[in-house]
Amino acid sequence: MAEVQAEIFRLYREGKLKPAIMARLPLERAAEALALIRDRKIVGKVVLEAGQDDRAG
């Protein structure tokens, strides 16, 4: 398992593997992001983005 994970990360770092990001939402809209996934209205990844204040933690 660790070998497969290492290979996936290597491919990602080399730019050969790119995740399909279908939506970027602010952290405040996490419930909406979960609903998109739950209702299967999105194919790919949903990224929650933290604001400047949230990252300082």
N, C-alpha and C positions, 0 to 999 in steps of 0.2 A: 504494500500500500504506500509506504513512504517513497519508494522508487517512482511509482506512478505520479504521486503528488509532485515530486521534484521535477519530473519531466514536464508536467503541465506548467509549473512555474517557469521553467526554462523557456518553454515555447512562448509563454506570455511575455517574458522579459525581452525576447528576441523579436517581438512584434508579429509572430506567426499565429498567435491565438488571441482573438479579440472578443471579449464578452459583448453580447448584444444588449446594450443598454437602451431600453425602450422608454423610460421615464426617469426624470430627476425631479424630486420634490423636496421642499424644505422639511426639516424634522417635525415641524408643527403639523404637517399633513400626513403623519405616519398612519393614522387610521384610514385615510383615503388610499394610501399605498397598499395597505393590507387588503382593503376591499377590492382593489384592482386585481391583486393576485388571487384572492379567494374566488372572485366572480369570473376568473379566467378571461378577463378583458384585455389582457396584455400578454405578449409572448416575449420573453427575454427578461432582463434584469430591471429591477426598480431600485434606484439609488436614492437614499435619504441623505440630504446634505445639511450639516450642522452650520449654524451661523458663527460669526467670529467669536461671540461671547461663549458659545457652547464648546468651542475647541480649546479654550484657555484652561479648562478644568484640570 
